[in-house]
């Protein structure tokens, strides 16, 4: 299981001595980390470390993945080796870079990864102390990655999937963005024709933490029906919050769905068809 309750964080740390990662995004991410973070947590920045941006988001979207060599070196600088436990949180209920980093580690075969349900706020509410002390570096050799590619899909595969009844494309953005009522980040409002909307926030309960596993299982069994999870593609605005849903599905025992990294930020910047309105 990959999702850890905030209340279980102290005992988990005592038992496993994990590498703790504070994963945040946004221009003020580091200052927020400096202001308060879990003791011993190292900072990882979504914008510069968990993404390898290009000048043209029309090719790969706003948060393209780093290449595997860059990822290998980053993990080494964080002290992450194949056998260690990694504990990840962010300040967006696990919906932002924590889930992205989890997905990146999982797809290269790392076994011991936990994402804190509810993130930093939930841990603070649980009485776990935070600090302003920046921990020393724990650099080791680059992480050995034994794969040449990650389980992602490109535009051509998405175009085929939305026409295939045995496949499913899930858009996890907020419903108003999917419907095309407004678009606060990308250039055009709307959604990929044929994609269905299952907002990532529906993975969470009223307390901002992940729903219990059995509820997630029931939810996503209803969503994907009899389809093979390998034929399910998940996307969002830029390939980050989609990982929140991939985490929820994995936790529910529905593995192997694919990530469309470019997501709406890539699709909407090209001359591809755009739909508006409710789920088909």
N, C-alpha and C positions, 0 to 999 in steps of 0.2 A: 504494500500500500504506500502511496506517495504523499498523501495529505496528512498533516500532523496537526492535532488540536493545540491551540496556544497553551492550554494548561499542562500539556505533556512535554513542552519544550525543555523545562529544567531537568527532568528525569532523563529525557533523550540525550541531552548534552552531557550529563554525568555518565551515562552508560557508554556513549559512542565517541565522545570528544570530536564532534564533526567540524569540518571547515564551515564557518558560518558566512553566508553571502547576503549582503544588503543590496538588492537589485532595484534600481529606480530609473525612471526616465524623466525627461524634461530638462529645460535649460538650467533650472535651479536644483537639480537632483543632488549634486554633491553638497551644496550648502545645507540641504535638508538632512542629509546623512550626517554631516558634521554636528548639526544641532542636536540630534538624538539618534542613537542606533543601539542595537543589542551589543552587549559587551563582547569584544573579540571579533565583531563582524567586519569583514572587508567589503569595500564598496566596489560594485560593478555597474558601469554606466550603459544603459540601453543604447544611447545615441552613438557612442564612440567605440564600445567594446562588444556589445551583443549585436551590432549591426555594422555593415561595411557599406556606407552610403556612396551613391554616385551622384553626379550633377544632374542627372535626368531621371526623376522618379517614374517616368513612363517606361523605363526599363528596369524592372525589379521592385518598384514601389518605394515607399518612404523608409522602410527598414529592411533592406536586403540582408541576407545572412553573411557573416564573415566567411572567408574561405577556411578550409579545414586546417591549414598550416597556422593561420592566425589564431584560430580557436585553440589549437594544441598549445601554442605559446602562452595564450592567456591563462589557460588552466594551470600550466606549470607555474606561472607567476603568482597564482592564487594558492599554490601548494596542493593542488588537487591531483591525486594519483588514482589509478583504477580501484584500489581497495578501500579508499576512505569514504566515510559518510559525509554528505554535503547537505546542509540545512539552508534553505533559501527563503527569503521573505522580501516583500516590497511594502510600499505604503498605499497600495491600491487594492487591498483585500486579496492579494495573490493574482489579480486579474491582469497585471501588466508584465513587467519584466521578469518577475519570479517564475511565472509559468513559462515564459519564453526560454529562460535559462534552463529550467527543468527539461523542456522539450529537447533542447540542444544536447544536454548531457545524456538523456535517455537514448536519443537516436545514434549516438556514437557508442552505445553499449554500456554506459556507466550504470551500475546496479543500485547503488545506495544513495538515493536522493529523496529528500523530504521538502515539501512546500508547506509553510505555515498557513493554515486556514485563517483568513481574516487579516493576515499580515501584521504589520507593526502596531496598528491601533488595537487589534485584538489582544496582542501580547501585553501591551500597556494596561489594558482593562483587566487582564488576568493577574496583574501585579508583578509582572516581570520587569526588573529594573533596566533602564537604558543609561547610556553614558555619552560623553563627548570625547572620550579618549580614543585616539586613532591607534589601532594595533600595529605592531611591527610586521613587516612583510615576511612571508614564509615560502619564498620561491623554491621550486624544485625543477627538475628537467621537464621539457615539454611533454605533454600528455600523449601517450601512444594511441593514435587513432587508426583503427584497422578497417576503415571503410573509405570508399572513394566518393560517395555521394550520400546525401540525406534524403529521407522519404518526403520529397516535396513534388509538387506538380506545377506545370507551366500553363500558360493561357490556352494552348491548343488542347490540353487534356481537360481543362475546365469546360471549354466549348463543347467537347464531345460528351462530357458527363451530364450537362444540363439537358441533353437530348436523349439520354439513355435512361429508361425507366428502372434499370437495375443499379443505377448510380444515383448519388444525391450530393448536392452542393449546399452547404449550410453557411449562411451569413450570420455572424454572431453580433453584429453591431446593434445599437439601440434601434427600436422599431421605427422611430421617426426618421432616422437616417435611411433605413431600408426602404421605407415608403416614399422617400424622395421629398419629404416636406421641407427639409433644410439640410445643409451639409456644412458643419463647422470647421472641417479640416481640409478636405479635398476639394477639387475644382467643380465637380458636378454632383448633384444629388441623385439618388436612385439606387438601383441594384442590378446585379447580373440577371438577365431574364432566365427564369427556370430555377434560380436559387431560392431556398426557403429561409425564412428568418426565425432563428432561435436565439434571442439575445443572451449573451454570456451572463448577464445579471440573474437570469433564471436558474443558474447553477447555485445561487446563494440563497440562504434563508434570511429572515428578517434581521438576524444578528450580524449579517455581512460575512458569515462563514459558509463554507460549502455545505450543501445539503447532505444528509446521511447517504451512505453508499447505496442502500436499497432504493432510495428515492431517485437518485441519479440513474440507476439501472432502469427503473420503470420509465423514467422520463425519456431516456435515449432509445430504449426498445420501442417506445411509441413513435419516436421521431424517425428512426431508420427502418422500422418494420422488418421485413425478411431479407433486406439487403445485406450483402457481405460488407463488414466494416471497411475492408480494403477498398471498396468502391465509394467510400464516403470522403468528400473533400470539405475541409473547413477553412473559412477565410473571415477576415474582419476588414479593418481599414488599411492596415499595413503589415499584417502577419504577426502581430504581437498578442492581442487579446484572444485571437483564435486559439492560441495555445492553452488558454484557460479552459476552453471547452474540450480540447484534446486531453487535458489533464483530467477533467471531470469524467470523460468517457473511459479513459484508461482506469481510473479509480473504480468505475462501475463494472469493470471487466469487459469492456468493449474496446479492444486495442486495434491498432493498425490503420486508423483513419489517416488521411493525408492532409498536409498543410499547403495551401496556396499562399506562398509568402508575399507575392506582389499585391494580392488582395485588391480591394477597391481603389487603393491609391495608384495602382498600375492600370487596372481596367479602365478607370474613368479618365485617364490621360491619353487614351488611344481611341481610335475610331471604331469602337466596339458597340454593339447594341446595349441600350440602357432601358430598364423598365422602372415603373413606379407603382405604388399601390400596395395592397395587402398580399399575403402569401397566395401563391397560385392554388 
